[in-house]
Amino acid sequence: MRPARVAVIGGSGFYQMEGLTELEEVRQSTPFGDPSDTIVLGTLEGVRVAFLPRHGRGHRILPTEVPARANIYALKSLGVEFIISVSAVGSLREELQPLHLIVPDQIIDRTRARASTFFGGGLVAHVAMADPFCAALSDIVCESARDAGATVHRGGTYVVMEGPAFSTRAESHLYRSWGADVIGMTALPEAKLAREAEICYVTLASVTDYDTWYEAHAEVTAEMIISNLSRNVATCRRVVANAVRRLPEARHCFCATALDDALVTPLRLVPDKTKRALAPIIGRFLAGAGGGPR
């Protein structure tokens, strides 16, 4: 099996990645359970790509139930260095219209029932999340979206809510008062886990509705969201293909070394069971260290 350098996590309405050749299907098991579905490996623009439908084929998994740790762990185990996450979002700003794309640069976490770290079990780590999305990969995805003919907005704050119900009007107005731009259910804990795994992560968000704050807009329904996202799927696929062509040969961003100043526990004190379980995540610290102190 050839390793994949980039992964695409498909959200609502984005259940398969067309244009892949040399296909393989991989069933990965992890210490955190099974991923959302079989991972499809293929070649796109000469680059090995992994595709994973976040909610499973047929959209069977609630946002809260998405096995994010298993997903990110499995992708890291396959050699992935870049993740492009495609997600549906509601707009909190009139200028961010349905069918527009946005590449956010900030997150507000309103989730409350999701495991959001690989660490624990005798190993403490605190990764920096001031800038939760990879700026270098975000620039690539934005440029790729413009080349695909999309209306794309660079930057903005994404509120990640727990779901599965949509916002009340009061909540929607509250998030607007905070300066948030879009709202969705899936960028977390993915962004945090990708940072812990030292993977560059970006969200390509497809605006499907105006949430509940905009009274001139029809009431938000799942049917509306899937319909609008489906209209944008072809565009998102072109964006991904354009982005894959532009990936740098070497990474020079913070993401690639995010654990350098994050691991707190001396490795000599970490239980062997935890070291084995987290080997794909912390392997570069274990190699040649003999399990000794950092």
C-alpha positions in Angstrom: 0.0 0.0 0.0 1.4 3.4 -1.0 1.2 6.1 1.6 -1.1 9.1 1.0 0.3 12.6 1.4 -3.0 14.5 1.4 -6.5 13.6 2.7 -9.9 14.9 1.9 -12.6 14.5 4.5 -16.0 14.9 2.9 -18.9 16.3 4.8 -22.6 16.4 4.2 -23.4 15.8 0.5 -19.7 15.1 -0.3 -19.6 11.3 0.0 -17.0 10.4 -2.7 -14.1 11.9 -4.5 -14.2 11.6 -8.3 -11.2 11.6 -10.5 -9.1 9.2 -8.4 -7.2 6.5 -10.2 -5.2 3.5 -8.9 -7.9 2.9 -6.3 -7.4 1.0 -3.1 -9.8 0.6 -0.1 -8.3 0.5 3.3 -10.0 -0.6 6.6 -8.0 0.9 9.4 -8.4 -0.1 13.1 -7.1 2.3 15.7 -6.7 2.5 19.5 -9.7 4.9 19.3 -12.0 2.6 17.4 -12.8 2.4 13.7 -12.9 5.4 11.4 -16.2 6.7 9.9 -15.9 4.4 6.9 -13.5 2.6 4.6 -10.7 5.0 3.5 -10.4 5.2 -0.3 -6.8 5.7 -1.6 -6.2 6.9 -5.1 -4.0 9.1 -7.3 -5.1 12.6 -8.2 -2.9 15.0 -10.2 0.0 12.6 -9.6 -0.4 12.8 -5.8 -1.6 9.9 -3.6 -4.8 11.0 -1.9 -6.9 9.5 0.9 -10.7 10.1 0.9 -12.9 9.6 4.0 -16.6 10.4 4.2 -17.0 12.0 7.7 -20.5 10.8 8.3 -20.1 7.5 6.6 -21.6 6.4 3.2 -25.3 7.1 3.3 -24.8 9.8 6.0 -25.2 7.5 9.0 -23.2 9.3 11.7 -24.3 12.3 13.7 -21.8 15.1 14.2 -21.4 14.2 17.9 -20.9 10.6 16.9 -18.2 11.2 14.3 -15.1 9.1 15.5 -12.8 12.0 14.9 -9.9 10.6 16.9 -10.0 7.3 14.9 -10.3 9.3 11.6 -7.3 11.6 12.2 -5.2 8.7 13.7 -5.9 6.5 10.7 -5.0 9.3 8.2 -1.8 10.0 10.1 -1.0 6.3 10.0 -1.3 6.4 6.2 1.3 9.1 6.0 -1.0 12.1 5.5 0.5 15.6 6.0 -2.3 17.7 4.7 -6.1 17.5 5.3 -8.7 19.4 3.3 -12.0 19.2 5.2 -15.1 20.0 3.2 -18.0 21.1 5.4 -21.5 22.6 5.2 -22.0 25.8 7.2 -24.7 28.4 7.9 -23.9 32.1 7.2 -24.0 34.7 10.0 -23.3 37.5 7.6 -25.4 38.8 4.7 -22.5 39.0 2.4 -21.6 35.3 2.9 -24.3 34.0 0.6 -25.5 30.5 0.0 -23.3 28.7 -2.5 -20.3 30.9 -1.6 -17.2 29.2 -0.2 -15.3 30.3 2.9 -11.9 29.3 4.2 -12.1 30.4 7.9 -9.1 31.2 10.0 -10.6 31.1 13.5 -12.9 28.9 15.6 -15.2 29.3 18.5 -15.8 26.0 20.3 -19.4 25.4 21.4 -19.1 21.6 21.5 -19.5 19.8 24.8 -19.7 16.0 24.2 -16.7 15.2 22.1 -13.3 13.7 22.9 -10.8 16.2 21.6 -7.3 15.0 22.3 -5.2 11.9 21.7 -3.3 12.5 24.9 -3.9 11.3 28.4 -3.1 7.8 29.8 0.1 9.2 31.4 1.1 11.6 28.7 0.2 15.3 29.0 0.4 17.7 26.0 -0.9 21.1 25.3 -0.8 22.2 21.7 -1.0 25.8 20.5 -4.3 26.6 18.9 -4.1 30.4 18.5 -4.3 29.9 14.7 -6.3 26.7 14.4 -6.1 26.3 10.6 -2.9 26.1 8.6 -2.3 29.5 7.0 -0.1 28.1 4.2 -2.7 25.4 3.2 -5.5 28.0 3.5 -3.8 30.2 1.0 -3.4 27.3 -1.4 -7.1 26.3 -1.1 -8.3 29.9 -1.5 -6.2 30.4 -4.7 -7.5 27.0 -5.9 -11.1 28.0 -5.3 -10.7 31.3 -7.3 -9.2 29.3 -10.1 -12.2 27.0 -10.0 -14.5 30.0 -10.6 -15.9 30.0 -7.0 -16.8 33.0 -5.0 -14.5 32.4 -2.0 -13.9 34.4 1.2 -10.5 34.1 2.9 -10.7 34.3 6.7 -13.6 34.4 9.2 -14.7 32.9 12.4 -16.4 29.5 12.4 -18.6 28.7 15.4 -18.7 24.9 16.0 -21.9 23.9 17.7 -22.8 20.5 19.1 -25.9 19.8 17.2 -27.7 17.9 15.8 -30.5 20.5 16.1 -29.9 23.9 14.5 -29.6 27.1 16.4 -32.3 29.0 18.1 -32.7 32.6 16.9 -31.3 33.9 20.1 -28.2 31.8 19.7 -27.8 32.9 16.1 -28.0 36.5 17.1 -25.5 35.9 20.0 -23.0 34.4 17.7 -23.3 37.4 15.3 -22.7 39.7 18.3 -19.5 37.8 19.0 -18.3 38.6 15.5 -18.6 35.1 14.2 -19.1 34.6 10.4 -20.3 31.0 9.9 -21.7 28.2 12.0 -21.3 24.4 11.6 -20.9 21.2 13.5 -17.7 19.5 12.3 -14.5 21.5 12.3 -13.9 20.4 15.9 -12.4 18.3 17.3 -10.8 17.7 13.8 -8.7 20.8 13.9 -7.4 20.2 17.3 -6.6 16.5 16.6 -4.9 17.4 13.3 -2.7 19.9 15.2 -1.8 17.2 17.8 -1.0 14.9 14.9 1.2 17.6 13.2 -1.0 17.6 10.1 -1.8 20.7 8.2 -5.6 21.2 8.3 -8.0 23.5 6.5 -11.7 23.7 6.3 -13.3 24.5 2.8 -16.7 25.5 4.0 -19.7 25.6 1.7 -22.4 28.1 2.7 -25.8 26.4 2.5 -28.1 28.8 4.4 -28.4 31.9 6.5 -28.9 30.0 9.8 -31.9 31.4 11.8 -31.0 35.1 12.3 -32.0 36.2 8.9 -35.8 36.4 8.9 -36.1 37.1 5.2 -34.5 33.7 4.6 -36.5 30.5 4.5 -36.3 28.3 7.7 -33.2 26.2 7.7 -33.9 22.5 7.0 -31.6 19.5 6.4 -33.1 19.2 2.9 -32.0 22.8 2.1 -28.5 22.2 3.4 -28.0 19.0 1.4 -29.5 20.5 -1.7 -27.2 23.6 -1.7 -24.1 21.6 -0.8 -24.8 19.1 -3.5 -24.9 22.0 -6.0 -21.4 23.0 -4.8 -19.9 19.5 -4.7 -18.6 19.7 -8.3 -16.9 23.0 -7.5 -15.4 21.6 -4.3 -14.0 18.7 -6.2 -12.3 21.1 -8.7 -10.9 23.1 -5.7 -9.4 20.0 -4.2 -7.8 18.9 -7.5 -6.3 22.4 -8.0 -5.0 22.4 -4.4 -3.4 19.0 -4.7 -1.4 20.3 -7.6 -0.1 23.2 -5.6 1.0 21.4 -2.5 4.7 22.2 -1.5 7.3 19.4 -1.6 8.3 20.3 2.0 6.4 21.9 4.8 7.8 24.9 6.6 4.7 25.8 8.7 4.1 25.5 12.4 1.9 22.5 12.0 4.7 20.2 11.0 6.4 20.7 14.4 3.5 21.5 16.6 4.5 19.0 19.3 8.0 20.4 19.8 6.9 22.6 22.7 3.6 20.8 23.5 4.7 17.5 25.3 4.9 18.1 29.0 5.5 14.6 30.5 9.1 13.2 30.2 8.9 10.2 28.0 10.6 8.0 30.5 7.6 8.4 32.7 5.0 7.6 30.0 3.5 4.1 30.2 4.7 1.7 27.5 1.0 1.1 26.6 0.5 4.8 25.8 3.7 5.0 23.8 2.6 2.1 21.7 -0.9 3.5 21.2 0.4 6.9 20.2 3.4 5.8 18.1 2.0 7.3 14.9 1.6 10.6 16.7 4.8 10.9 18.8 7.0 8.5 16.9 9.6 11.1 16.0 10.2 11.7 19.7 10.5 8.0 20.5 12.8 7.3 17.7 16.4 7.2 19.0 15.2 8.3 22.4 14.9 4.9 23.9 11.9 6.1 25.8 14.1 8.5 27.8 13.4 12.1 28.7 12.7 14.6 26.0 
